[in-house]
Amino acid sequence: MLTIQHLTISISADLRVLVDDLSMSISPGSRIALIGEEGDGKSTLLKLMHTWPTVPPYLSVSGQILRSGETTALLEQEIHLSASCSVYEFCVGFAAFEEAPWQKLADVCRTVGLSVDLPFRQDPIISLSGGEKIKLRLMLLLLTDPSILLLDEPSNDLDLESLGALESFLLHAPMPVIYVSHDETLIRRTANSIVHLESVHGKKAPRWTFSRLPYDDYIRNRSNMLAYQEQQYQREVREKQERDATVQKLENAVAHAQASISRRDPHGGRLLKKKMKAVKSLEHRFEREDQQRTERPNIEWAMDASWGGQIPEIPAGKTVLSVDMPVLTAGQTILASSVKLLIRGPEHVFITGDNGCGKTTLIRHILKDMASRQDIQVGYMPQNYEDMLIPDLTPVEFLHTSGTKDQLTDLRIHLGAFRFTREEMLHPISRLSGGQKAKLLILRMILENTNVLILDEPTRNLSPLSAPVLRSMIHSFPGAVLCVTHDRILLSGAEGRILRLTKTGLQPVSPEVFRS
């Protein structure tokens, strides 16, 4: 249905190769998860499948994509929404929405878990929750009846019920689906094939793997292959060391004999010369064999991140946060009543709940109340990164707050540990991937020595390589944490309180709920 032939994708500005000579085919029934570290070209590849043969000006591309008349629909990871645009105005901008019969619209809304009245609301579209926006956009795509569906982070911001609905949709979708996701649980439950993009040797050597296996089988086979390759490499290293030592002994013995032989024994000298020539010939043969030796496994490493030892301590009895809201509202809409929350000392609190229940709204109210606090240092990671980032700045400019040369050197070291290349450090933030933007906000919190973390879906754009690092950092953080999340792995390992925001306030939830 779609065939990629010898596709190579490079960034025009710095000539960095993202994808090198990729060939693969997509057949009916495919559910392909596109995985890899942040900035390795996953979203770029997905967009190119959709726009081909049109190529964005910032890319250089060779090879081809053959679609055989198939139509694609793309759910992009990030879109810019006008503050003045209502939900209904956004929807009528799509011809498929205006032309769709009521029954088809109702069926598609039901498929994606969306209330059928939501597309007709006059509320500003930016007032919707992140999960509602995802479901609304997915509904609009499905109305176009695509023969191939391309999804970039479809699980972002979805509540637990919606994640279950998305998993069911992917498992029963009538068309092939290729999706980028960092949700390991989603990939594990739905993918029947894996495309893994990697970039090793300091992001200078891209490579790819296409495997028609489920995620767990792919990871297990990959792990076994790497372990075998490492064993083979180590065995060949030992054999080479033993062989080189033997050859060196032979060479030393012949050289010693040559130095000791008398000039009166020309026949013996000729024999020793032949022996030395044989030893040298043996060395050259071994050098040629060494060129065919097994390479040591070279894999992409996760970001190297930790909080350091400069975080100001929070006394156990100190009131970090006290919330007592009779009602939680968004505009004229009452989202919840009797919202009460008390955090003392270095306590960790995780909040989950349905899409649109008001989690992000609650976080914003809390941030306003904490803005004037001088006794704590608050670090904030919003759901919408653009709330904190400045798109036209480079990562170095965004983080270089003191203007000193020492801080600049320190920043480059930190960015390198977070797997930014030298070129990426100088790219505008607007050109970075969602995961790279998340890393910038994490790094900023580290550099500012914050002792209170307010996090809104912190792992949503981090790869299966980097997300475990951030989960570990959150769990080990020595200060206070208030974290809104739908990350089932993060919640299943939570040692603090887990609360669900409902219409009647915050209700306790056991971590066991998320371990099934």
Beta strands, then each sheet from edge to edge (+ up, - down):
strand 1: 2-11
strand 2: 17-26
strand 3: 31-36
strand 4: 59-66
strand 5: 72-75
strand 6: 148-152
strand 7: 177-180
strand 8: 193-200
strand 9: 205-211
strand 10: 319-330
strand 11: 333-344
strand 12: 348-353
strand 13: 378-381
strand 14: 452-456
strand 15: 480-484
strand 16: 497-502
strand 17: 505-508
sheet 1: 2+ 1- 4+
sheet 2: 5+ 6+ 7+ 3+ 8+ 9-
sheet 3: 10+ 11-
sheet 4: 13+ 14+ 15+ 12+ 16+ 17-
end
